[in-house]
């Protein structure tokens, strides 16, 4: 999936209820920020929307999306695929916790 950075920006606000040892939350947030981009399919339509994602990490370091909400089905699918493609090392700092992210996608 190609990214059109000149037209669109992705802002991310991270909200989490989990407690972390060290900087585990920062590591996960950086990984997600570096991988999740505005979907090209939405750039033609100039979609502005929010995507709420609730996720957890299993024992293998795979991200499991527990809940995802967005008004645009194509954006929902694209963001879900981007998040699921992130692989983490099996680390006790991530496993068994719930993380919540809100992505606000706006046309520049």
N, C-alpha and C positions, 0 to 999 in steps of 0.2 A: 504494500500500500504506500503510495507516494504521499509526500507532505507538501503543502503549499504554505510555507512560513511567511511569505511576503504579504498575504492577504489576511491571515488569521493568527490569533494568539490563543494560547491555552493558559489559563490561570488556575492554579490549584490551591485549594485550601484543605489542609489536612486536619481532621478531627478524629481523635482516638480516645477511647475510654480505657485502654489498657495501660498498665504500668510497665515500664521498661527498665532493664538493667543496662547501664551504659548508654550508648547512642544508637541502640537498635532501631528505634523509630526513625531517626535521621537517615540511617542506611536504607531502610525500606522506602522512605519518602523520596530519597535521591534516585533510587532505582526506578520507581514508578514515574517520577518527573522526567527522567531521561528517556523513557520508553513510550509514554503515552503522548500522542500528538493528535492534532486536529485531523480528522479523516478527510482525505481528498474528495471522497464522494459527496461530502457535505459542502465543499467549497463552491461548487457550481450553483448550489441552491442558496448559498450564503446563510446557512442555518446558524442561528444564535440560540443556544440552549444550555441547560445545566444537566450534568450527569452525576447522580448520586450512586456511589458504589460502596457496598459493605463486603469485606472479604476477610478470609482467614488463610493461614498457611498450614498445610498438612505436614506429616512427619517426613515426607520426601522432599520438602521445600517447594512444593507446587502451590500456587495461589489458587484458592477456591473462592469463586464469587458466590457469596451467600445471597446477595440482593443487588439488583441494579435497576435504576429508575431514570427514564429520560422520555421526553415527549416525542422523540424521533427514533423510530425503530432501527434505521440504518446506522445512525450514530451509536445507538446502544450496542448493536452487534459489533461495530468496528472497535469501540473502546473496550468491550469485553474481550475480543480477540487479542488486542494489544496487551491487556493486563495478564491474560492467561499465558502469553508467550514469555513472560518474565520467569526466570528460573532462579531460585535462591538455594544456597547451601542449607542442608538441614541444620538449623541452628535453634537452640532452645530459646533464644531471644525473640524469635518470630512465631514459633509453633504455639498453637492453642489459644491465640489471642485474636480478638476481633479488631479490625481497622476500618475506619470510615473515611471516605474521601468524597469531596464535592468538586467536580471539574466544571468550570464556567467557560464555555466556548463562545467567543465573540468575534465578529467580523471587524477587522481593522479598517 
